[in-house]
Amino acid sequence: MTRTDNDTWNLNSSVGATATAVAASRAIASAGPDALLDDPWADPLVRAVGVETFVKLIDGEIGGTDDPLLNRQTMSEQITVRTRFFDDFFIEATGAGIRQVVILASGLDTRAYRLPWPAGTAVYEIDQPEVIEFKTRTLADLGAEPAARRRTVPIDLREDWPAALRDAGFEPDRPTAWIAEGLLVYLPPEAQDRLFDNVSALSAPGSRIATEHMDLSSIPADWAQKLTERSRRIGSNIDLAALFYTGERNTAAAYLAGHGWQVHVRNTEEAYAAHGFNVPDDELASFGDASGYLTADYPGRG
């Protein structure tokens, strides 16, 4: 289904289904004696959502393929690189003294429950009300308890989420660690800029942000369509080409740098090598310096 300005979703439809797909990948990477990740809540959350395709994928009933990009090993390595990048970002930020964390479009993210948060850390999760309610209730039923002061902000990012965040107890005068994981391509170009404008306005000196780096001007226009066609061979029915917003947009790196952030980019090859992995030999896997991961530090308004 093609995106519209006022579309809605849950965890088994549209953009929400991609959050479930990512959790399914974390569940696979967390399974077995040689697990690459340790996310004990990913598997039960995906099963609770109940999308048959993702449950079968976890159980190995589908997805057995020699596709160089979409076999279980390469999928596990990809999600491991991504997950560890954002995990390490939070661990380093809190190690430097930051005690206020915001997860934008948190989906089925379980970091509030599984990371070693220092005492006094507040973790704010922002997402659609139905998504927040489902995850909170399901994890409570599973007996999971947050390892930090988890504060939920049930609101669509197209609404006045900065006001809702402050109402939840967020303090703009304190340094904050922000992540926007798997989010930017689902935002129209102007909404991406507005997101970073709001983050910058809410960030005290010493704040940090992490997100994916993707220069869409350097990526083939049919990339999402090809990835959709390939993923359908392993049972996925998510149409990424219909969910992504295309067209010219600022890169996160350029926009943040223009707003006073000190930006650092790690390309895909470097991110994989940091964990002893090789990027899959596939046209859809990497685009050199046009793809990877980004962190930025905010020294303050000049």
Secondary structure by P-SEA (a helix, b strand, c coil): cccccccccccccaaaaaaaaaaaaaaaaaccccccccccaaaaaaaaaccaaaaaaaaccccccccccccaaaaaaaaaaaaaaaaaaaaaaaaacccbbbbccccccccccccccccbbbbbbbccaaaaaaaaaaaaaaccccccbbbbbbcccccaaaaaaaaaccccccbbbbbbccccccccaaaaaaaaaaaaaaccccbbbbbbbbcccccccaaaaaaaaaaaaacccccccccccccccccaaaaaaaaccbbbbbcaaaaaaaacccccccccccccccbbbbbbbbcccc
